[in-house]
Amino acid sequence: MSLGIIIIGVFGLVTSDNLIKKIMCLSVIENTIILNFIRTGLREGAQAPILTSPGVFTVDPVPQALMLTAIVIGVCFNALAVACIVRLHQKTGTVLVSEIHEF
């Protein structure tokens, strides 16, 4: 399932001419990867590792902590990319890659 979503994101990234759509496709790919990492830390019947007694089966918190960092980095990347695209649109009047190459 998630491999299909990643393939759809890559397809949109390669075929799209609009820079905003390219950023959206990158975001879809990033979020799918984050969900896969979080899913690796899942254990059936496990509890959160907060105030548990010894010997209780707990969920691994490391993938969740790493993906929280990845989410913050992704938001910063998206904000910077959109700001650059807005600035590029102000200078060129377009967000299409094929038209930007002409400048």
CORQUIZI-V966113 format. One record per pair of residues at least 12 apart in sequence whose ideal C-beta (glycine too) atoms are under 8 Angstrom apart, sorted by sequence separation. I is the first residue (numbers start at 1). J is the second residue. D is the distance in whole Angstrom. If there is no record, write none. Layout:
# CORQUIZI-V966113
I:J:D
I:J:D
This chain:
# CORQUIZI-V966113
12:24:8
13:25:4
45:57:6
46:58:6
47:59:7
49:61:6
88:100:7
12:25:4
13:26:6
46:59:4
43:57:7
10:25:8
43:58:8
9:25:5
12:28:8
13:29:7
43:59:6
9:26:7
42:59:7
43:60:7
41:59:6
9:28:4
10:29:7
41:60:4
8:28:7
9:29:4
41:61:7
41:62:7
41:63:4
5:28:7
6:29:6
9:32:7
40:63:6
41:64:6
38:63:6
6:32:5
37:63:5
38:64:6
5:32:5
6:33:7
37:66:7
38:67:5
2:32:5
37:67:5
2:35:7
34:67:5
37:70:8
2:36:5
34:70:6
33:70:8
34:71:6
30:70:7
34:74:8
31:74:8
30:74:5
27:74:7
27:78:6
23:78:6
26:81:8
23:81:5
23:82:7
20:82:8
23:85:7
20:85:6
19:85:5
19:88:7
20:95:6
22:97:8
19:95:5
18:95:6
19:96:8
18:96:6
19:97:7
17:96:5
18:97:8
17:97:5
17:98:5
